[in-house]
């Protein structure tokens, strides 16, 4: 699949649920209204759509949420997609999780063919973690991460850098990740969904973070890529990597190879735009594989050059939907 700007679309992020067992302040409102079940695709419907994308050249699928591992029987979807890993199918099946359910599912993920996961963890301070997630337990997440490590999964820790929340922990996070053999990826907060907090108070440019880290760490540029938008550096002191995702300070859209499918069958061609394609309607109307592929290809012709994210005080969110709806 080639978009209007000559970019090959080979990476699909699939939100399997809008629900989550945490309420991270930058992602969700505390009192969320979740989708009724009739609007959510069955796991079989999700797998069929994923199959259509694979048939069109998608080589990497990342499952997201909400929290993907809270969806009932989600392992059946993961196992089904795992059978599609191979020369004529997927190169990689990965997962982004908050870690709360990893202790229960780590071994099953490996058995299904998952080799690498991202875990969202913004702080190593238990009190700050509880405040950022509204009720999460840091010990539970760390236990899950260590279970995933023991099962043989490669782990990348994702942390949203937030002024006044965790900006003083960047060195600690990098040291902890290095000690355990994890890569670290830092992310700028994005204006998605109406939340209680003013993002202008929390926004922290990763240019500032990188300069601060270089006071204590040797960061060497590397060409390492995972298929996502992060720019990576080798950390000489630990042998691991640190990545920076900078949608605000340095737009990364020129190399975008991704589209996002929600649990309702809505295909977003850009995280930061509202244009979308409804794939649930043709799917439930009995469309065959050729018709589904045609609907997907038509949507790709509308993939925009990039997003229009801006964070300003008193300005509405750039995109009204919460991150948990679109998927990370």
Helices and strands as residue ranges (DSSP letters): E 11-15, G 37-39, H 43-55, E 60-64, G 68-70, H 74-82, E 92-97, H 102-112, E 116-120, H 126-133, H 138-151, E 154-161, G 167-169, H 170-180, E 183-188, H 199-202, H 206-213, E 219-221, E 231-235, E 241-245, G 253-255, E 258-261, E 266-268, E 276-278, H 279-284, H 289-300, H 323-326
